Each structure stands twice: as C-alpha cells, then as structure tokens.
C-alpha cells in the first residue's frame, strides 16, 4: 500500500507549499476604460456580428425534419386519432419512423397499442391515405411492425398530460 492510497483516506498525504505573500491583482477602475466614440463602438459590435449576420441558413431538404414534406407528413399523422384513446397516433408514440426520399416517396413505420386493436386492419390504410394526400408526396407505404412492442413510455409528454399521466 502506497502513501497516497485513495482506498484509505487516512493515508492520503498532500504536498504543502508555504508562501509568504501574494501580490494583489491590479484593480480595474472606470477611469482606466478606453474612451470610444459611438461610431467606434458600433463598428466593434458590427465586427463581432459580421460572420453571424453574413451566414446564410442551411438549406433543409424537404424530406428531412424541418422540410416541407416531412413536416406536412407529421402534421397529417397528428390529425389521426386512436379511437379508444383521445390522443393522436403521433403523440401516442405509434409512429416509429418517417422516411421521405428526394422523389417524394414516404415510408411510415408504425405499430398499434396491441395486435388485437379493433382498428388493426383499417388504421394502416388510413395512415397511407392521409400521408398520400400531403402536397409533394408521390407515394406512401406504411409498414406495420410489432417489434419493439408499444408501451406507454413511448407517448409524448403532451399525450401523457392529456391522459392525466403526468
């Protein structure tokens, strides 16, 4: 066991350096401030923001989050409600993925609360119909999956609040 064994705090030793005095740091005074005209101050601020103001926003593909088609698909999904639970299927966590290709093909991967759900046969068709109606969507495919299984943890906070679970 060494002298500085962290497992035994009683054995930890510190190196101590004694110092007679430390000089105080120079104090700042208002009188020491550099005088600057309003024009110079504005120019300094302009220099600071120049790169930020000149930057153009990155173009977002219409199929990426933030793009027109993608956001339109999400809005369409939020208009479809589960018949047994008064929450839309997107906030309910039934939508596992939305993929939009550059040519307007949309793949929606979704599940249902249970395989025995009364709308198991009609819900995927309704999702396909609503997504196909979004401007810019050429074709929509819905993939219904059961793995991973849906559970209430997949719900958004808005859905949990709506259902009194928060």
Secondary structure, DSSP 8 states (H G I E B T S, - for coil): --TT-TT-GGG--------S---------GGGS----HHHHHHHHHHHHHHHHH-------TTSTTSHHHHHHHHHHTT-B-SSSSSBTTTTT-EEEEEE-TTSEEEEEE--S-TT-TTTTTHHHHHHHHHHTSTT--EEEEEE--SS---GGGS-HHHHHHTT--
